[in-house]
């Protein structure tokens, strides 16, 4: 009885603790973000379904995670076996999913980087679409800065305004209408001047021989100064384009100096764009397994900008009512990630459902075995009463005998009336102390396992039986959270439940046998209350039932 007592409570401890993780509901869903074309919406936990960890590997039921051995199987080293289980899970599940996550993240970076490169200059690309127009724009900025900065204020005030206006008109004529330089502005008789028939102006001309003292010379000086600054600004611009392989860097114009400050060198911008454009091809080059194949749009990005008439700028332009190439690429990548995650999740859920069914059936079998044990104990108690009552009735009629010493005749002592009053107290004591704790824990386990099985079925329906991306995402994140928190049984839990079922069966069989033996054979009336061969037991019940 003592060994059965310890065994029963060891089983109680297992069953009670096994039930604890299952008090979860569908409300335990992590926060989520709005639908997006990148992997931002699928932020899985490292300890969840897609983490390289023992918890997730258990759920997949792939590989071996414990050492095995036998007559025909060599002993398997535990460390090697555990690592093998991890590797099988990694190769069969994680590699494909991580590739999809990487592809989706890379697609988002490519889309963002290329969009910025194509629209980074106030909606225009970061390269000169029309180089001459860009040079003219930069020259305009330089000339306006020179005029507005007051650098020409050192001109003589007597004609500074006229010189500046002449400078601007000359600049506009050279940049917007260069052929106007061939037009003679003189409206008088130019021939008379050339022939020398005009009035003598020798003295005035001699005064004006100093360029700084006559409008014409001052105009030439001003034009030479501004043109040098324009040429310097254009030279700087060409240097930036040359070092950036035709792309502008990240620049900031400083009105105080009239020059551009480099925030990100154009060489870095150029190298980044090249990496973004060819990243899809590099992903394709590194594929080693079939489920690592990247999307067709992503892998063909570099050839698209060469073969399509729209070129690189065509990547962000919708065509024929269809979204832009970058938008289609992002959608394809997001769909690939979602499908890969869903397929892996369905495998996990399928395995989890099988495990949960095995676990639930084991718990139900334990409950059934306990119910049968209760029935046997109560049946044994009833059989005891069936044996005790006739014996007590017989004793009540003749509680003792006397023998006449003269006649040697034996007669019964005066009998007494009894009122039989049986009870279930003896069987109930055994049930309460040895069976009830196990039964209560088994009931909790059954209820929790049924809830878990229902939750698994809901997750399967939420992933496989709907076209709603939001519903699928929520189901995936909930499954990920449950796995990370270790709130689903694994294959080893099911194996332990099967083992406990056998232990309970043996324990209950031993319990009923020991109980019957103790009731029927013990010489202590308090224990062997059913020992009808013990006169003191019969006398005890007769006195208890005496009226």
Secondary structure as GFF3:
##gff-version 3
##sequence-region A 1 547
A	DSSP	alpha_helix	2	19	.	.	.	ID=ss1
A	DSSP	three_ten_helix	20	22	.	.	.	ID=ss2
A	DSSP	three_ten_helix	39	41	.	.	.	ID=ss3
A	DSSP	alpha_helix	54	60	.	.	.	ID=ss4
A	DSSP	alpha_helix	78	89	.	.	.	ID=ss5
A	DSSP	pi_helix	90	94	.	.	.	ID=ss6
A	DSSP	alpha_helix	95	119	.	.	.	ID=ss7
A	DSSP	alpha_helix	131	148	.	.	.	ID=ss8
A	DSSP	three_ten_helix	151	154	.	.	.	ID=ss9
A	DSSP	alpha_helix	160	176	.	.	.	ID=ss10
A	DSSP	three_ten_helix	178	182	.	.	.	ID=ss11
A	DSSP	alpha_helix	190	195	.	.	.	ID=ss12
A	DSSP	alpha_helix	202	207	.	.	.	ID=ss13
A	DSSP	three_ten_helix	211	213	.	.	.	ID=ss14
A	DSSP	alpha_helix	215	243	.	.	.	ID=ss15
A	DSSP	beta_strand	250	254	.	.	.	ID=ss16
A	DSSP	beta_strand	259	264	.	.	.	ID=ss17
A	DSSP	alpha_helix	266	285	.	.	.	ID=ss18
A	DSSP	three_ten_helix	290	292	.	.	.	ID=ss19
A	DSSP	alpha_helix	296	299	.	.	.	ID=ss20
A	DSSP	alpha_helix	301	307	.	.	.	ID=ss21
A	DSSP	three_ten_helix	312	316	.	.	.	ID=ss22
A	DSSP	alpha_helix	325	397	.	.	.	ID=ss23
A	DSSP	beta_strand	401	403	.	.	.	ID=ss24
A	DSSP	beta_strand	410	412	.	.	.	ID=ss25
A	DSSP	alpha_helix	425	430	.	.	.	ID=ss26
A	DSSP	pi_helix	431	435	.	.	.	ID=ss27
A	DSSP	alpha_helix	436	464	.	.	.	ID=ss28
A	DSSP	alpha_helix	469	484	.	.	.	ID=ss29
A	DSSP	alpha_helix	491	521	.	.	.	ID=ss30
A	DSSP	alpha_helix	535	545	.	.	.	ID=ss31
###
